[in-house]
Amino acid sequence: MATNRSRRLRKKLCVDEFQELGFELNLNFKEGLSDEAIDAFLEQFLRDAMTANGLGYVGGDDFGLVCLSKRGSVSEEQRAAVDAWLKGRDELVDYTVSPLLDVWYPENEINQA
């Protein structure tokens, strides 16, 4: 691919200065937790951790990708807010919040702006 791209193309491709960051999330629920309890947890998670912080979640009940609900990148503060929210939950045995990564091209390094 050409490296000399127009600004318009870089924006369409979400590369260079238009790179968008997010993070991966792995949730491990307690053994024997009912489906109703998991559903209630996910509703609270989407309302209190995602929507309240301007974030969107794509994935299942145990693994997903967190990105900004509009065009742009998740900040380190938003990532820390989700981590703090999950820390206080007793439905989980453990969880993993990945470092920020490029949501369109995960294999690419994060641009230092």
C-alpha positions in Angstrom: 0.0 0.0 0.0 1.1 3.5 -0.7 2.4 5.5 2.3 1.7 8.9 0.6 -2.0 9.1 1.3 -4.2 12.2 1.2 -5.7 13.5 4.4 -9.2 12.4 3.2 -7.9 8.8 2.7 -6.1 8.7 6.0 -9.3 9.7 7.7 -11.4 7.1 5.9 -8.8 4.4 6.8 -8.5 5.6 10.4 -4.7 5.7 10.2 -2.0 8.1 11.2 -3.5 11.2 13.0 -7.0 9.6 12.7 -6.0 6.4 14.5 -8.7 5.3 17.0 -7.9 3.6 20.3 -9.8 1.3 22.5 -9.1 -1.7 24.7 -10.1 -5.4 25.1 -11.9 -6.7 28.1 -12.1 -10.3 29.5 -14.6 -11.1 32.2 -14.6 -14.3 34.3 -17.8 -14.8 36.2 -18.1 -16.7 39.5 -18.9 -20.4 39.1 -22.6 -21.1 39.4 -23.7 -17.5 38.8 -27.3 -17.6 37.4 -28.1 -16.2 33.9 -30.3 -13.6 35.5 -27.4 -12.4 37.7 -25.1 -12.2 34.6 -27.8 -10.3 32.7 -28.3 -7.8 35.6 -24.5 -7.3 35.8 -24.3 -6.6 32.0 -27.1 -4.1 32.2 -25.4 -2.2 35.0 -22.1 -2.5 33.2 -23.5 -1.0 30.0 -25.3 1.8 31.8 -22.8 2.7 34.6 -19.4 1.9 33.0 -20.0 2.3 29.3 -22.7 4.9 28.6 -21.8 7.0 31.6 -18.2 7.3 30.3 -19.2 7.9 26.6 -18.0 4.4 25.6 -19.4 1.6 23.5 -19.0 -2.2 24.0 -18.9 -4.7 21.2 -18.7 -8.4 22.2 -20.2 -11.1 24.3 -20.8 -11.5 28.0 -17.2 -12.6 28.7 -15.0 -10.9 26.1 -15.3 -7.7 24.1 -13.8 -4.5 22.7 -14.4 -1.1 24.3 -14.3 1.9 22.1 -15.6 5.4 22.1 -19.3 5.6 21.3 -18.6 8.3 18.6 -15.6 8.8 16.3 -12.3 9.1 18.3 -10.2 7.4 20.9 -10.7 6.1 24.4 -8.6 8.0 26.9 -6.5 6.5 29.6 -8.8 8.1 32.2 -11.9 6.3 30.6 -10.0 3.0 30.6 -9.1 3.6 34.3 -12.8 4.4 35.1 -13.9 1.1 33.6 -11.2 -0.8 35.5 -12.2 0.9 38.8 -15.9 0.0 38.2 -15.0 -3.6 37.6 -12.8 -3.8 40.6 -15.8 -3.3 42.9 -17.9 -6.1 41.4 -18.4 -9.3 43.3 -19.9 -11.2 40.4 -16.4 -11.6 38.9 -13.7 -14.0 39.8 -11.3 -11.9 37.8 -11.1 -9.7 34.7 -8.5 -8.4 32.3 -8.4 -4.9 30.8 -5.8 -4.6 28.0 -3.6 -1.6 27.3 -5.0 0.8 24.7 -4.7 -0.5 21.2 -5.6 0.5 17.7 -9.2 -0.7 17.3 -9.1 -0.8 13.4 -5.7 -2.3 13.1 -4.7 -4.1 16.4 -1.4 -5.2 15.0 -0.3 -1.6 14.5 1.6 0.4 17.1 -0.1 3.4 18.8 0.9 6.7 17.3 2.7 9.0 19.8 1.0 12.4 19.4 
